[in-house]
Amino acid sequence: MALVSVNPADDRILAEHPELDDTALRAALDQSHAAFLAWRRTTFAERASRMRATAALLRSGAARYAS
């Protein structure tokens, strides 16, 4: 059974996501844990730089994201 994302304002289906089996779930958890371990070794300056770049990207697309 798929997991369904619904807009609560108009009950429109926004997306459907398939459920993961145990193997796929374990792989996703392992991948996210590896990313966490790598991220925590980055310097504050590197993290700040990435966050500033992300903020600039979001600001440049604000009109598109707000609609």
Secondary structure as the mmCIF struct_conf table of DSSP 4:
data_model
#
loop_
_struct_conf.conf_type_id
_struct_conf.id
_struct_conf.beg_label_comp_id
_struct_conf.beg_label_asym_id
_struct_conf.beg_label_seq_id
_struct_conf.end_label_comp_id
_struct_conf.end_label_asym_id
_struct_conf.end_label_seq_id
STRN STRN1 LEU A 3 VAL A 6
TURN_TY1_P TURN_TY1_P1 PRO A 8 ASP A 10
STRN STRN2 ILE A 13 HIS A 17
HELX_LH_PP_P HELX_LH_PP_P1 PRO A 18 LEU A 20
HELX_RH_AL_P HELX_RH_AL_P1 ASP A 22 TRP A 39
TURN_TY1_P TURN_TY1_P2 ARG A 40 ARG A 41
BEND BEND1 THR A 42 THR A 42
HELX_RH_AL_P HELX_RH_AL_P2 PHE A 44 SER A 60
TURN_TY1_P TURN_TY1_P3 GLY A 61 GLY A 61
HELX_RH_AL_P HELX_RH_AL_P3 ALA A 62 ALA A 66
#
